[in-house]
């Protein structure tokens, strides 16, 4: 098994993302790796025109991140977080995640997948799949059926 030094964990409020964060936290603690939780805010399009709404979304994102930073804290652990916004250079959520992974120097990305298939996947796409396809580092995708409900 590889040893990871820096694990990036993209989060949203879904149960799948929360489970992925728990798995990543355990892995980081086992390997004494730094862990960074991020939430991506899509600031393109309509949201860019409403700074007040971006502020509310950013506050909610910060609360979610703070929860996981507190859960992951342990003696000797390097735990950090960031709210990342999409941009013209990185318009898709997956692009913003990959950009942050490069910027921070991550050597593993742990991400939850909602497990959509068929038409729903074609229409909605998959951020996890896009991250895995575009990544130059390992990506651990956690599916909803990987845990008991």
Residue pairs with C-beta under 8 A, 6 or more apart in sequence:
2 108
2 138
3 31
3 33
4 27
4 28
4 31
4 33
4 107
4 108
5 31
5 33
5 34
5 107
6 33
6 34
6 35
6 36
6 104
6 105
6 106
6 107
6 108
7 24
7 27
7 28
7 33
7 34
7 35
7 36
7 106
7 107
7 108
7 109
7 110
8 35
8 36
8 38
8 97
8 100
8 101
8 104
8 106
8 108
8 109
8 110
9 20
9 21
9 24
9 35
9 36
9 37
9 38
9 68
9 109
9 110
9 111
10 17
10 38
10 39
10 40
10 93
10 97
10 109
10 111
10 127
10 131
11 17
11 18
11 20
11 21
11 37
11 38
11 39
11 64
11 65
11 68
12 39
12 64
13 64
14 112
14 114
15 144
16 112
16 113
16 114
16 115
16 142
16 143
16 144
17 111
17 112
18 112
19 112
19 142
19 144
19 146
19 147
20 110
20 111
20 112
20 140
20 142
21 37
21 68
21 71
21 110
21 112
22 71
23 110
23 140
23 142
24 35
24 110
24 140
25 35
25 68
25 71
25 72
27 33
27 108
27 110
28 34
28 35
28 72
28 77
29 72
29 74
29 77
32 76
32 77
33 78
33 108
34 77
34 78
34 79
34 80
35 72
35 77
35 78
35 79
35 80
36 79
36 80
36 81
36 82
36 100
36 104
36 106
37 65
37 68
37 69
37 72
37 79
37 80
37 81
37 82
38 65
38 81
38 82
38 83
38 84
38 97
38 100
39 61
39 64
39 65
39 83
39 84
40 84
40 85
40 86
40 93
40 96
40 97
41 47
41 54
41 57
41 58
41 61
41 83
41 84
41 85
41 86
42 85
42 86
42 93
43 54
43 85
43 86
43 87
44 86
44 87
44 88
44 91
47 53
47 54
47 57
48 54
54 85
58 83
61 83
62 83
65 81
65 82
65 83
66 81
68 81
69 79
69 80
69 81
72 79
73 79
82 100
84 96
84 97
84 99
84 100
85 96
86 92
86 93
86 95
86 96
87 96
89 95
89 99
90 96
90 98
90 99
92 130
93 127
93 130
94 127
94 130
94 131
94 134
95 134
97 109
97 111
97 127
97 131
98 131
98 134
98 135
100 106
101 109
101 135
101 137
106 137
107 137
107 138
108 137
108 138
108 139
108 140
109 131
109 135
109 137
109 138
109 139
109 140
110 139
110 140
110 142
111 127
111 128
111 131
111 139
111 140
111 141
111 142
112 128
112 141
112 142
112 143
112 144
113 126
113 128
113 129
113 141
113 142
113 143
113 144
114 126
114 144
115 143
115 144
115 145
116 124
116 126
128 139
128 141
129 141
131 139
132 139
132 141
